[in-house]
Amino acid sequence: MTISSNVFVTFSKKSINGKPYFHIESNQGGTDDVAFTYQDQQRGYIFGKNNGVIVGFGILDNQFKAYDLLCPNCYNESKYKNLTVNSNGQTYCSNCKRYYDLSTGLVASGEGGKAMIQYRASTSGPNGTLVIN
C-alpha cells in the first residue's frame, strides 16, 4: 500500500468563458479548474469515451490505475452518464445502479456486468506528468 492508496482523481475538460480548462476532482474532497497552457492547447486530447478519466492508486497493490469515467454497462445508451466517485474507492452509476471497485475495476454491487474500461497509465508523481493511453 502507498500513502496515496484509495485516493482517486477525476479529470475532465470543460469550458469557462469560452476557454478550455481541466476540471479536477478528488474523491477525498476538493475540486479545481486549471486553465489550459499554450502547450496544452497545441496538443490533441481525447478524454475517455465521454470527456473524463479517473486515475489513482487502489488499496490492493501499488499499481497506478486509469479508468474511463463512463459506465461500461451504460455507454451504449442514448444518453451517456458519467460515474460518480466516492471516498471509499468506489464509483457509482446513477443509471444502472452499479458500484464499481476502483482497485479492481469490477462490479462491487448491483447486477453483474462488464468491468470498468481501464487504460494504461503512468505518472511521475504529484505535480508531475500524467500519461494515459
Stockholm file with secondary structure:
# STOCKHOLM 1.0

chainA/1-133         MTISSNVFVTFSKKSINGKPYFHIESNQGGTDDVAFTYQDQQRGYIFGKNNGVIVGFGILDNQFKAYDLLCPNCYNESKYKNLTVNSNGQTYCSNCKRYYDLSTGLVASGEGGKAMIQYRASTSGPNGTLVIN
#=GR chainA/1-133 SS CCTTBTEEEEEEEEEETTEEEEEEEETTSCEEEEECCHHHHHSCCCCTTTTEEEEEECSSSSCEEEEESBCTTTTTSSSCCBCEECTTSEEECTTTCCEEETTTCSEEESSCCCCCCEECEEECSTTSCEEEC
#=GC SS_cons         CCTTBTEEEEEEEEEETTEEEEEEEETTSCEEEEECCHHHHHSCCCCTTTTEEEEEECSSSSCEEEEESBCTTTTTSSSCCBCEECTTSEEECTTTCCEEETTTCSEEESSCCCCCCEECEEECSTTSCEEEC
//
